[in-house]
Amino acid sequence: MKRLTVFSIKSFAGPFVVTFFISMVMLIMQFTWVYIDDLMGKGLSTAVIIELMFYVSASLIPLALPLAILLSSIMTLGNLAENNELTALKSSGLSLFRILRPLTQTVILIATATFFFSNYVIPVANLKWHSIIFDIQETKVGMLLTPGSYSKEIDGYAIKVKSGKNNTFYGITIHDYTNPNILKTVKADSGTVYKGDNGRYLLFHLSHGIVHEELQAQAPVFTNQGKPFRSGDFRPSRTTQFKAATYKMELVGFNFNKSDEELFKNDFEMLNVFQISEAKDSMQRKQDQMLSDFAKNNLNNRPFTQSVNFEKIKNPMHKLNGNAQEIEQLQAIPEKVIKLSDLTPKERAAAVNTAIMSARSMSSTTMDQASMTTVLYKNYNLFQIEFHRKFALSGAIIVLFFVGAPLGAIVRKGGFGAPVVIAALLFMVYFVLFSVGESLATGEVVSPILGMWLPTIVLIPIACILMTAAANDMKVFDKKLWSYILSFGRRR
């Protein structure tokens, strides 16, 4: 049995490590493709990029593990079946469940480790890489320029562009005030803006323009006879034309700086299950308190409640609890009941208008309260989704193993051929179910627990059918298999 355990784990470990790293590379490439616009042209140092990829890689491990488990289980059992090693083990009296016991224990261990990793490491990784991406996006140089208006974000410069987007602009005008003795104006038909390699300078690659430089006004110079040495304006200037030029500006305040991570740490993706539970309880108490306060305020504003409190004020044996303003308002209520029919037409119109305004105010307050409650409930729902996500991932790893292992035994193919195609199709089904469940839960169509566990719920019956077929050496669409399943394991 020891040999079987070692043999099974060795057969599984190789494909698992290879497929895991392949999955990680694919996911990192996909992340890079999504954020390529934010990473290019920022003058980021190699250390910042390596740090970003390190934290991103940690957060992508939960996505890579299900695919790695699925593909490696298909390859392992496919290789055993293709080389007739699985047949030999069954001939020696071992059932498929006994053959898979070492791998099952290994996968359960991986799933448990994945939960702890998702609970304690991934929140920190999410906090780190979200903070870095936020800082990178804030250094986007193209956002410094707004077509049609002057931008003075860069100290010492006023820049205006007529049109353009991303990093390419047209009708560029640059006023340079960095030298107080020279007023320099640069105009160009078009240009491209980007940051230097070290991130300290903003570079404009300009095409077809002029540079006009004008010195401060100088005192006139007189000859010995008291006449001006030269006539005209005493403000020296020069104009230079160019076809292509690069204008360099020193960036002050636009270098890559790390933000305070405290800004992001309370987001639901940055918390473990214990912190999420505490946050949910806090939001629930806040919602209950808000609804209770709203109900009390709404009740105290009703004429019946006010009349009851007024009667309490008249009772000398009763002490009213409330602030001075509330007591003053209650004391202002007349003791005699006023009927609408006793009022003059003018007073009646004023009373009706007051009632309408009160109803509108109540309606507006109620709508605002409903909006606040909806926001709180949506935030509560997001925390619920993240809470179940950490557990559902471990469950999905186990279920995908029991889908892939019997499937490999049935198709009897190893290597990177058929198993890769089958695993890709099954993982696509899993990912679609996961995305649909998350969308339904986020949209409050289904509960968070159902939305996040949807892939596992759908795949469990498939895993049971495949395990039954592989254990009894039957085809998936064999009538005997379905007769055996429908008879709950009793052979007919």
Backbone torsions as a table, in degrees:
resi	resn	phi	psi	omega
1	MET	NA	-34.0	178.0
2	LYS	-63.3	-40.6	179.0
3	ARG	-62.9	-40.4	178.8
4	LEU	-62.7	-41.8	-179.4
5	THR	-63.6	-48.4	-179.9
6	VAL	-63.5	-42.2	-179.3
7	PHE	-63.1	-44.3	-178.2
8	SER	-65.1	-44.5	-177.6
9	ILE	-67.8	-39.6	177.4
10	LYS	-63.1	-41.8	179.5
11	SER	-64.8	-30.5	-177.3
12	PHE	-85.9	-35.0	-172.5
13	ALA	-63.6	-44.6	-177.9
14	GLY	-59.1	-57.3	177.9
15	PRO	-60.3	-34.3	-178.4
16	PHE	-64.7	-47.0	-179.2
17	VAL	-63.0	-43.9	-178.4
18	VAL	-64.1	-49.5	-177.6
19	THR	-67.2	-31.9	179.3
20	PHE	-64.8	-46.4	-178.9
21	PHE	-69.6	-35.1	175.3
22	ILE	-62.6	-43.1	178.7
23	SER	-63.0	-40.8	179.8
24	MET	-64.0	-42.2	179.6
25	VAL	-62.6	-42.4	179.5
26	MET	-63.4	-43.0	-178.8
27	LEU	-69.0	-38.0	177.7
28	ILE	-65.9	-39.8	176.2
29	MET	-62.6	-40.0	178.3
30	GLN	-64.6	-40.7	177.1
31	PHE	-62.9	-44.2	180.0
32	THR	-61.9	-39.0	179.6
33	TRP	-64.7	-37.7	-179.4
34	VAL	-67.6	-39.7	-174.5
35	TYR	-105.0	18.3	-176.5
36	ILE	-62.0	-36.9	-179.5
37	ASP	-66.3	-31.0	-179.8
38	ASP	-80.0	-24.2	-175.7
39	LEU	-90.9	-26.9	-175.7
40	MET	-80.5	143.2	173.1
41	GLY	69.9	22.6	179.9
42	LYS	-104.9	-4.7	-177.5
43	GLY	65.8	32.1	-178.1
44	LEU	-72.5	142.6	177.6
45	SER	-76.7	159.3	178.8
46	THR	-61.3	-35.9	-179.6
47	ALA	-62.6	-40.2	179.6
48	VAL	-66.0	-43.0	-180.0
49	ILE	-65.2	-42.1	178.9
50	ILE	-64.2	-41.4	178.6
51	GLU	-62.8	-42.8	178.8
52	LEU	-61.5	-48.2	-178.8
53	MET	-65.4	-32.4	178.2
54	PHE	-63.6	-48.6	-179.4
55	TYR	-70.3	-35.8	177.1
56	VAL	-64.3	-41.6	178.6
57	SER	-59.5	-40.6	178.6
58	ALA	-63.6	-39.9	-178.8
59	SER	-74.9	-18.8	-179.7
60	LEU	-89.4	-8.7	-178.6
61	ILE	-57.1	-43.0	178.4
62	PRO	-60.7	-26.5	176.9
63	LEU	-80.5	-31.7	-178.2
64	ALA	-78.6	-32.0	-175.7
65	LEU	-62.1	-46.9	179.5
66	PRO	-58.1	-43.3	178.5
67	LEU	-64.8	-41.2	179.6
68	ALA	-64.6	-43.3	178.6
69	ILE	-63.2	-44.4	-178.9
70	LEU	-63.1	-49.7	-176.5
71	LEU	-68.3	-42.9	-178.5
72	SER	-67.8	-34.6	177.9
73	SER	-68.3	-39.1	177.1
74	ILE	-65.2	-43.6	-178.6
75	MET	-66.0	-41.6	-177.3
76	THR	-64.3	-53.5	180.0
77	LEU	-69.1	-31.3	176.6
78	GLY	-65.0	-41.4	177.0
79	ASN	-64.5	-42.7	178.9
80	LEU	-62.5	-41.7	-179.2
81	ALA	-72.4	-39.2	-178.5
82	GLU	-65.8	-34.5	179.7
83	ASN	-91.6	11.1	179.2
84	ASN	62.3	14.1	176.8
85	GLU	-73.1	-33.8	176.8
86	LEU	-66.0	-40.5	177.7
87	THR	-62.4	-41.5	179.6
88	ALA	-63.4	-40.9	179.5
89	LEU	-66.0	-39.5	177.7
90	LYS	-67.6	-35.1	179.8
91	SER	-67.1	-26.3	178.9
92	SER	-79.9	2.2	176.3
93	GLY	100.6	5.8	179.6
94	LEU	-90.8	132.6	176.0
95	SER	-80.8	166.5	179.2
96	LEU	-63.0	-36.9	-179.8
97	PHE	-64.5	-38.0	178.1
98	ARG	-70.4	-36.5	178.6
99	ILE	-65.7	-35.7	-177.3
100	LEU	-85.8	-4.3	-175.5
101	ARG	-58.4	-47.0	178.7
102	PRO	-61.1	-40.6	179.1
103	LEU	-68.7	-36.3	178.6
104	THR	-62.5	-44.2	178.0
105	GLN	-63.0	-39.4	178.6
106	THR	-63.8	-44.7	-179.1
107	VAL	-66.6	-38.5	177.0
108	ILE	-63.4	-39.4	176.4
109	LEU	-63.3	-42.0	177.9
110	ILE	-63.8	-42.2	-179.8
111	ALA	-64.1	-39.6	177.9
112	THR	-65.4	-44.9	177.8
113	ALA	-62.8	-35.7	178.6
114	THR	-63.7	-39.6	178.2
115	PHE	-61.5	-48.2	-179.7
116	PHE	-64.9	-35.5	177.0
117	PHE	-65.3	-44.2	179.5
118	SER	-66.4	-30.4	-174.5
119	ASN	-82.5	-34.4	-172.3
120	TYR	-113.7	-32.9	-174.7
121	VAL	-94.5	-46.2	-174.6
122	ILE	-62.7	-39.7	175.5
123	PRO	-56.4	-39.4	178.2
124	VAL	-67.9	-43.0	179.0
125	ALA	-62.8	-41.7	177.9
126	ASN	-61.9	-42.2	178.7
127	LEU	-60.8	-43.1	-177.0
128	LYS	-66.9	-51.4	-172.6
129	TRP	-76.0	-29.8	173.9
130	HIS	-64.8	-39.2	178.3
131	SER	-64.8	-42.3	-179.4
132	ILE	-66.8	-44.9	178.8
133	ILE	-61.0	-40.3	178.1
134	PHE	-60.6	-43.8	179.7
135	ASP	-66.0	-37.8	178.4
136	ILE	-65.9	-43.3	-180.0
137	GLN	-65.5	-31.4	179.3
138	GLU	-70.8	-18.1	179.9
139	THR	-95.1	17.1	-178.2
140	LYS	-67.1	114.2	-172.7
141	VAL	-70.0	-30.7	-178.5
142	GLY	-64.3	-22.5	-179.0
143	MET	-77.4	-10.0	179.3
144	LEU	-71.3	-21.8	-173.2
145	LEU	-112.1	129.7	177.2
146	THR	-116.9	117.9	-178.9
147	PRO	-56.9	135.3	175.8
148	GLY	90.7	-2.8	-179.5
149	SER	-145.2	156.1	-179.6
150	TYR	-77.3	138.7	175.7
151	SER	-112.6	127.3	179.6
152	LYS	-119.8	30.4	-179.2
153	GLU	-67.6	-31.0	-179.7
154	ILE	-93.4	123.8	-176.6
155	ASP	-59.3	130.6	176.6
156	GLY	89.3	2.4	-177.6
157	TYR	-136.4	146.1	169.2
158	ALA	-124.0	118.6	-172.1
159	ILE	-121.9	134.8	177.5
160	LYS	-133.7	136.9	175.9
161	VAL	-127.9	146.5	179.8
162	LYS	-79.7	-41.2	-177.9
163	SER	-157.0	171.5	177.5
164	GLY	135.6	168.3	177.0
165	LYS	-154.0	169.1	-174.2
166	ASN	54.1	-116.2	-178.8
167	ASN	-116.7	9.8	-179.3
168	THR	-114.3	128.5	-175.5
169	PHE	-135.7	161.4	-177.8
170	TYR	-131.2	149.7	-178.7
171	GLY	64.8	59.6	-173.0
172	ILE	-92.4	133.2	173.9
173	THR	-129.2	125.3	-178.7
174	ILE	-123.3	122.1	173.0
175	HIS	-104.3	120.7	-176.0
176	ASP	-103.5	115.4	-179.7
177	TYR	-111.2	14.1	-175.1
178	THR	-66.2	-31.4	176.4
179	ASN	-104.0	112.8	-175.4
180	PRO	-65.2	-17.4	-178.8
181	ASN	-90.9	-9.2	-177.5
182	ILE	-132.3	128.8	171.6
183	LEU	-100.0	112.5	-176.1
184	LYS	-112.7	131.2	177.6
185	THR	-124.7	128.8	179.6
186	VAL	-118.7	129.2	176.7
187	LYS	-125.5	136.5	-179.4
188	ALA	-144.4	151.0	179.1
189	ASP	-68.4	-39.8	-178.8
190	SER	-153.5	167.6	179.1
191	GLY	-174.7	161.7	178.0
192	THR	-121.9	134.8	-178.0
193	VAL	-111.3	140.1	177.2
194	TYR	-158.7	164.0	179.7
195	LYS	-93.8	151.0	177.1
196	GLY	-69.8	169.3	-177.2
197	ASP	-60.4	-36.3	-179.2
198	ASN	-88.5	-2.8	177.2
199	GLY	77.1	3.9	-177.2
200	ARG	-89.4	-18.1	-174.5
201	TYR	-127.7	146.5	172.4
202	LEU	-104.2	125.0	-174.2
203	LEU	-111.2	130.7	173.8
204	PHE	-107.4	118.3	172.4
205	HIS	-94.0	101.1	-170.7
206	LEU	-99.4	151.5	178.9
207	SER	-130.6	133.5	173.3
208	HIS	53.1	87.7	-179.7
209	GLY	-159.8	-172.0	180.0
210	ILE	-133.7	156.2	174.3
211	VAL	-123.0	120.2	-179.7
212	HIS	-113.5	119.7	179.9
213	GLU	-115.2	134.6	-176.4
214	GLU	-137.0	123.4	178.8
215	LEU	-81.7	165.7	175.8
216	GLN	-65.2	156.2	178.1
217	ALA	-61.4	133.3	-178.6
218	GLN	-111.0	151.3	179.6
219	ALA	-66.2	141.7	-179.3
220	PRO	-67.9	148.8	177.9
221	VAL	-103.3	130.1	-176.4
222	PHE	-109.4	152.0	175.0
223	THR	-82.1	176.7	179.5
224	ASN	-63.1	-25.4	179.8
225	GLN	-83.8	0.8	178.9
226	GLY	85.6	10.5	178.0
227	LYS	-98.5	152.6	177.8
228	PRO	-59.3	140.0	-179.8
229	PHE	-65.7	-35.1	174.9
230	ARG	-145.6	151.1	-179.2
231	SER	-93.8	167.3	178.0
232	GLY	101.9	-167.8	-177.2
233	ASP	-78.1	133.0	178.8
234	PHE	-93.0	51.0	177.9
235	ARG	-132.9	87.6	-176.3
236	PRO	-58.7	143.4	178.9
237	SER	-152.7	163.4	175.8
238	ARG	-152.0	153.4	-179.5
239	THR	-129.1	133.5	-178.8
240	THR	-126.7	134.6	176.6
241	GLN	-100.8	151.7	178.2
242	PHE	-148.1	153.5	173.8
243	LYS	-93.9	-36.5	177.7
244	ALA	-148.9	136.0	-179.3
245	ALA	-155.7	156.6	176.8
246	THR	-118.3	122.5	-178.1
247	TYR	-107.1	128.2	-174.5
248	LYS	-110.1	132.4	177.4
249	MET	-125.6	138.4	177.2
250	GLU	-81.7	127.6	-179.5
251	LEU	-86.1	128.5	175.6
252	VAL	-122.6	117.1	178.8
253	GLY	90.0	3.0	-179.9
254	PHE	-116.5	12.7	173.9
255	ASN	-71.9	161.0	179.1
256	PHE	-69.7	116.2	177.3
257	ASN	-126.5	142.0	-179.1
258	LYS	-81.2	134.6	178.3
259	SER	-81.6	166.7	176.1
260	ASP	-71.9	123.5	-177.1
261	GLU	-68.4	-12.6	177.4
262	GLU	-62.2	-22.5	-179.7
263	LEU	-66.5	-25.0	-172.5
264	PHE	-113.5	-8.8	-166.5
265	LYS	-69.9	-18.5	-178.6
266	ASN	-93.2	4.0	175.8
267	ASP	-70.0	150.6	-173.4
268	PHE	-63.9	-27.2	-180.0
269	GLU	-74.3	-13.6	-175.2
270	MET	-100.6	9.6	-174.0
271	LEU	-117.9	152.5	172.6
272	ASN	-90.4	179.1	-172.3
273	VAL	-64.6	-33.2	179.7
274	PHE	-70.8	-41.3	177.4
275	GLN	-67.9	-36.3	177.4
276	ILE	-64.4	-43.1	178.5
277	SER	-60.9	-41.9	178.2
278	GLU	-65.5	-40.0	178.8
279	ALA	-66.2	-39.4	178.5
280	LYS	-63.4	-43.4	178.6
281	ASP	-62.7	-39.8	179.2
282	SER	-64.2	-43.1	178.7
283	MET	-66.3	-36.9	179.1
284	GLN	-65.9	-42.8	177.6
285	ARG	-64.4	-39.2	179.2
286	LYS	-64.2	-41.5	179.4
287	GLN	-66.7	-43.1	179.3
288	ASP	-62.9	-42.6	179.7
289	GLN	-65.4	-40.1	-179.9
290	MET	-64.8	-43.3	178.5
291	LEU	-67.0	-36.9	178.4
292	SER	-65.6	-43.8	178.6
293	ASP	-64.4	-39.7	179.1
294	PHE	-64.3	-42.3	-179.7
295	ALA	-64.5	-41.8	179.5
296	LYS	-64.6	-45.5	179.8
297	ASN	-63.7	-40.5	179.9
298	ASN	-66.1	-38.0	-180.0
299	LEU	-70.0	-40.0	-178.5
300	ASN	-68.5	-20.2	179.5
301	ASN	-86.4	-4.2	-179.2
302	ARG	-81.6	141.5	-178.3
303	PRO	-56.9	-37.1	-178.8
304	PHE	-63.7	-46.4	179.3
305	THR	-63.5	-39.7	179.1
306	GLN	-64.4	-39.1	179.4
307	SER	-67.7	-37.3	176.9
308	VAL	-63.9	-45.3	178.3
309	ASN	-64.7	-33.5	178.2
310	PHE	-65.4	-39.3	177.3
311	GLU	-64.5	-34.8	178.4
312	LYS	-66.1	-35.6	179.4
313	ILE	-65.3	-38.6	-178.8
314	LYS	-69.4	-23.4	-179.8
315	ASN	-79.1	113.7	-176.4
316	PRO	-67.8	-21.2	-178.9
317	MET	-80.5	-9.1	-175.9
318	HIS	-106.9	133.8	176.8
319	LYS	-105.7	120.0	-178.5
320	LEU	-84.0	129.4	175.9
321	ASN	-92.3	120.7	179.6
322	GLY	172.0	170.2	-179.9
323	ASN	-83.1	171.5	-174.7
324	ALA	-63.8	-35.4	-178.4
325	GLN	-66.1	-42.6	179.5
326	GLU	-64.2	-42.5	179.8
327	ILE	-63.8	-40.4	179.2
328	GLU	-64.1	-39.9	178.7
329	GLN	-65.9	-39.8	179.6
330	LEU	-67.8	-37.9	179.3
331	GLN	-68.1	-21.8	179.6
332	ALA	-77.8	-9.2	-179.9
333	ILE	-72.9	129.7	179.8
334	PRO	-68.4	148.1	-178.6
335	GLU	-74.5	-31.1	-177.9
336	LYS	-85.1	138.4	178.5
337	VAL	-72.5	130.4	-178.5
338	ILE	-101.9	123.8	177.9
339	LYS	-96.3	147.2	-179.2
340	LEU	-65.1	-31.9	-178.4
341	SER	-70.8	-20.3	-179.4
342	ASP	-83.8	-7.8	-176.2
343	LEU	-86.4	155.8	173.7
344	THR	-74.0	161.4	178.7
345	PRO	-54.4	-38.7	-179.6
346	LYS	-67.3	-43.3	178.5
347	GLU	-67.7	-35.2	179.0
348	ARG	-65.2	-41.8	178.2
349	ALA	-64.0	-39.9	178.5
350	ALA	-64.9	-38.7	179.4
351	ALA	-66.1	-41.4	178.7
352	VAL	-64.1	-43.4	178.8
353	ASN	-62.8	-38.8	178.0
354	THR	-63.6	-40.9	179.3
355	ALA	-65.7	-39.7	178.9
356	ILE	-64.5	-44.8	179.0
357	MET	-62.5	-38.1	178.5
358	SER	-65.1	-40.4	179.3
359	ALA	-66.5	-41.5	178.7
360	ARG	-64.8	-41.1	178.2
361	SER	-62.9	-41.1	178.5
362	MET	-64.9	-41.0	178.9
363	SER	-63.7	-44.3	179.7
364	SER	-63.7	-42.5	179.4
365	THR	-63.8	-40.3	179.6
366	THR	-65.3	-40.9	178.5
367	MET	-65.7	-41.2	176.8
368	ASP	-62.5	-41.3	178.9
369	GLN	-64.4	-39.7	178.4
370	ALA	-64.7	-38.7	178.5
371	SER	-64.7	-43.2	178.5
372	MET	-64.1	-39.8	178.5
373	THR	-65.4	-39.3	178.6
374	THR	-63.4	-42.5	178.7
375	VAL	-62.9	-44.4	179.2
376	LEU	-62.6	-40.2	-179.3
377	TYR	-67.4	-38.6	178.1
378	LYS	-64.8	-42.3	176.7
379	ASN	-63.3	-40.5	177.0
380	TYR	-61.5	-39.4	179.5
381	ASN	-64.6	-39.9	178.5
382	LEU	-64.0	-39.2	177.5
383	PHE	-67.2	-36.4	176.6
384	GLN	-63.6	-41.9	179.7
385	ILE	-62.1	-45.7	-179.8
386	GLU	-65.7	-34.5	178.5
387	PHE	-62.0	-48.1	-178.0
388	HIS	-76.6	-23.2	179.1
389	ARG	-60.6	-40.5	-176.8
390	LYS	-65.0	-35.7	178.4
391	PHE	-81.4	-37.9	-177.4
392	ALA	-64.6	-31.0	179.3
393	LEU	-63.5	-46.0	178.2
394	SER	-63.2	-39.6	177.3
395	GLY	-64.5	-38.2	180.0
396	ALA	-65.9	-36.1	178.9
397	ILE	-61.3	-44.0	-179.7
398	ILE	-66.5	-44.4	-178.2
399	VAL	-65.9	-41.4	179.6
400	LEU	-65.0	-30.5	174.5
401	PHE	-64.2	-43.3	-179.5
402	PHE	-76.2	-8.8	169.4
403	VAL	-87.4	-44.3	-175.4
404	GLY	-74.3	-40.3	-176.2
405	ALA	-61.9	-53.5	178.4
406	PRO	-66.2	-29.7	178.6
407	LEU	-66.2	-38.7	175.7
408	GLY	-63.5	-37.8	178.5
409	ALA	-68.5	-30.3	-178.5
410	ILE	-78.5	-45.7	-176.7
411	VAL	-76.5	-21.9	175.9
412	ARG	55.6	42.7	178.2
413	LYS	-132.2	131.6	177.1
414	GLY	-112.1	-165.6	178.9
415	GLY	76.0	-163.8	-176.5
416	PHE	-104.0	21.1	-179.5
417	GLY	-90.1	-100.6	-179.1
418	ALA	-58.0	-39.6	179.7
419	PRO	-58.4	-37.1	-179.8
420	VAL	-65.1	-42.6	179.8
421	VAL	-64.3	-46.3	-179.3
422	ILE	-63.6	-45.2	-179.3
423	ALA	-63.4	-38.7	179.1
424	ALA	-62.9	-43.0	179.7
425	LEU	-65.9	-44.6	179.8
426	LEU	-66.5	-40.0	179.2
427	PHE	-67.3	-32.7	176.3
428	MET	-63.4	-41.6	177.0
429	VAL	-62.0	-45.5	179.3
430	TYR	-60.7	-45.8	-176.9
431	PHE	-66.3	-39.1	177.6
432	VAL	-63.8	-44.2	178.4
433	LEU	-62.8	-40.7	179.0
434	PHE	-63.5	-45.0	-179.4
435	SER	-66.2	-42.2	179.6
436	VAL	-64.2	-45.5	179.7
437	GLY	-61.5	-42.0	179.0
438	GLU	-65.8	-40.7	178.9
439	SER	-65.0	-42.7	179.1
440	LEU	-64.7	-39.9	179.0
441	ALA	-68.8	-41.0	178.4
442	THR	-65.2	-38.1	178.0
443	GLY	-80.4	4.9	177.4
444	GLU	62.0	26.9	175.6
445	VAL	-79.1	-41.1	176.0
446	VAL	-125.7	167.7	179.0
447	SER	-70.3	154.0	179.2
448	PRO	-58.1	-37.8	-178.3
449	ILE	-66.0	-39.3	178.4
450	LEU	-71.6	-40.2	-178.8
451	GLY	-64.0	-43.3	-176.9
452	MET	-78.8	-25.6	179.2
453	TRP	-96.0	5.7	-178.1
454	LEU	-58.0	-47.3	178.9
455	PRO	-59.8	-40.2	-179.9
456	THR	-66.4	-42.0	-179.7
457	ILE	-62.8	-39.8	-179.0
458	VAL	-73.0	-37.3	-173.6
459	LEU	-82.4	-20.8	179.9
460	ILE	-59.9	-48.5	177.2
461	PRO	-60.8	-37.6	178.1
462	ILE	-63.5	-41.7	177.9
463	ALA	-62.7	-40.7	179.5
464	CYS	-64.5	-41.3	179.8
465	ILE	-65.4	-45.2	-179.1
466	LEU	-66.5	-39.5	178.2
467	MET	-64.7	-40.1	178.3
468	THR	-64.8	-42.6	179.8
469	ALA	-65.2	-44.5	-178.5
470	ALA	-69.1	-36.5	-178.3
471	ALA	-69.7	-28.5	-178.0
472	ASN	-106.8	12.1	178.2
473	ASP	53.3	49.7	179.4
474	MET	-120.0	158.9	173.9
475	LYS	-80.9	154.9	-176.2
476	VAL	-64.1	-36.9	-177.2
477	PHE	-100.9	20.3	177.9
478	ASP	-76.3	136.0	179.8
479	LYS	-62.7	-33.8	-179.6
480	LYS	-63.4	-36.1	179.5
481	LEU	-63.2	-48.7	-177.4
482	TRP	-69.8	-32.2	174.3
483	SER	-65.6	-39.2	178.8
484	TYR	-66.8	-40.5	-179.8
485	ILE	-68.1	-44.9	-178.4
486	LEU	-67.9	-23.7	177.2
487	SER	-90.7	9.9	177.3
488	PHE	57.8	42.5	172.8
489	GLY	90.7	3.3	178.6
490	ARG	-95.5	120.2	-179.7
491	ARG	-73.9	137.6	-179.9
492	ARG	-100.5	NA	NA
